[in-house]
Amino acid sequence: MGYNRPVNPNAREALSQYKYEIANELGVNLKQGYNGDLTSAQAGSVGGEMVKRMIHQQEQQMSGGNTPPSTPSQY
């Protein structure tokens, strides 16, 4: 497994779409290709939010869905 590669290659497109959805929700102007105009805080907020949400989803799955739903601001 290499750096920045999904374990499942079929997940690449889904992760990419997820990244753009999160960026849009956070108000970060993420575009296809070069994004060097973003601050490190903006770029980090997108990746950080992705990780928080994926962890939350996995925790729900592992607990049989018995955790209460939460909004992104509650992470």
C-alpha positions in Angstrom: 0.0 0.0 0.0 1.5 3.3 -1.0 1.0 6.9 0.2 -2.3 8.5 -0.8 -3.7 5.4 -2.4 -7.0 3.9 -1.4 -6.8 0.3 -0.3 -9.6 -0.4 -2.7 -8.9 1.2 -6.1 -12.6 1.3 -6.8 -13.0 3.8 -3.9 -10.9 6.5 -5.6 -13.8 8.2 -7.4 -16.0 8.0 -4.4 -13.3 9.6 -2.2 -12.7 12.3 -4.7 -16.4 13.2 -4.9 -16.6 13.1 -1.1 -13.7 15.6 -0.9 -15.5 18.0 -3.2 -18.8 17.7 -1.2 -17.0 18.4 2.1 -15.1 21.4 0.6 -18.4 22.8 -0.7 -20.0 22.4 2.7 -17.1 24.2 4.4 -17.1 27.0 1.8 -13.6 26.0 0.5 -13.3 26.7 -3.3 -11.7 23.4 -4.3 -11.4 22.9 -8.0 -10.1 20.2 -10.3 -6.4 20.3 -10.8 -4.2 23.0 -9.2 -5.3 24.3 -5.8 -2.2 26.1 -4.7 -4.2 29.2 -4.0 -5.7 27.5 -0.9 -4.2 28.2 2.5 -2.9 25.2 4.4 -5.8 25.8 6.9 -8.4 25.5 4.1 -6.9 22.4 2.6 -6.4 20.8 6.1 -10.0 21.6 7.1 -11.3 19.5 4.1 -9.1 16.5 4.9 -9.7 16.8 8.6 -13.4 16.8 8.2 -13.3 13.9 5.8 -11.4 11.8 8.4 -13.7 12.9 11.2 -16.8 11.8 9.2 -15.3 8.6 8.0 -14.3 7.7 11.6 -17.8 8.5 12.8 -19.4 6.4 10.1 -17.1 3.4 10.9 -17.9 3.8 14.6 -21.6 3.7 13.8 -21.1 0.6 11.7 -19.1 -1.2 14.3 -21.6 -0.5 17.0 -24.5 -1.7 14.9 -25.7 1.8 14.2 -26.6 2.4 17.9 -24.8 5.7 18.2 -27.0 8.9 18.0 -26.8 10.8 14.7 -24.8 14.0 14.9 -24.2 17.0 12.7 -20.8 17.9 11.3 -20.4 20.7 13.9 -20.7 18.1 16.7 -17.6 16.1 15.6 
